[in-house]
Amino acid sequence: MPYNLASFSTKSLLDELSHRVKCSEKQEITRTILLGPPGCGKGTQSPALKYDFCACHLATGDMLRAAVGAETPTGLKAKAAMEAGELVSDEIVCGIIAENIDSPKCSKGFILDGFPRTLPQAEMLNTMLEKTGASLTKVIHFDLPDDVVVKRVTGRRIHPGSGRSYHTMFKPPKVANVDDVTGEPLIQRKDDNEETIVTRLQSYHTKTSPLIDFYKQQGILATVNADQSISEVYKQVTSVLPGKV
């Protein structure tokens, strides 16, 4: 469906044109991993990072669904595994990431969110990049205490139609449990309960936390204090991540 340009101000159109020109001229490639527990703010920071660094945002779940829907070669393998009731293998996930990294939308780099989750996955990603002569720019570790994670996740509320997110404590809607824009009811995702988040945190500490030392040894890890406002966390991230236009 084509955009109605008349609905945009001249300034917004010129700003967007200027940004696209800057992105086309950008020489520095940003290859970044966002690492941290659920609810730490990776997904919140990703849209601004994607825009300001001219990168693509690669979220594992979104990529997997898109690859299956588009019936790419790797997507077909993932679909077959899921239909057989099997877990999607690391090799398939890496294949889907490779398909995306090679696409035009990622020509200036990527913000990788939700992968890798384990040391074997991290090693596979390094090998995949090395084959193309590339390497990671930075791994941003979002440091957040477990008790804050639980508060953040259990208080999260979502508008199903748009994906708009709220929080009962940190970002409440104007009217409790109602979307600000449509007035429709908000929901709590099934996984956003204390029992589930505690289990997910245990898995994170067992499987994903070792990546902190892994990337620290490579000299590319930067840790930010994620227990701050969105704007303050963004300032920390951009202060250690090169390549902003």
Sequence and secondary structure as in RCSB ss.txt:
>XXXX:A:sequence
MPYNLASFSTKSLLDELSHRVKCSEKQEITRTILLGPPGCGKGTQSPALKYDFCACHLATGDMLRAAVGAETPTG
LKAKAAMEAGELVSDEIVCGIIAENIDSPKCSKGFILDGFPRTLPQAEMLNTMLEKTGASLTKVIHFDLPDDVVV
KRVTGRRIHPGSGRSYHTMFKPPKVANVDDVTGEPLIQRKDDNEETIVTRLQSYHTKTSPLIDFYKQQGILATVN
ADQSISEVYKQVTSVLPGKV
>XXXX:A:secstr
    GGGS HHHHHHHHHHHHHHHH    EEEEEE  TTSSHHHHHHHHHHHTT EEEEHHHHHHHHHHHT HHH
HHHHHHHHTT    HHHHHHHHHHHHTSGGGTTEEEEES   SHHHHHHHHHHHHTTT    EEEEEE  HHHHH
HHHHTEEE TTT  EEETTTB  SBTTB TTT  B B  TT SHHHHHHHHHHIIIIITHHHHHHHHTT EEEEE
 SS HHHHHHHHHHH     
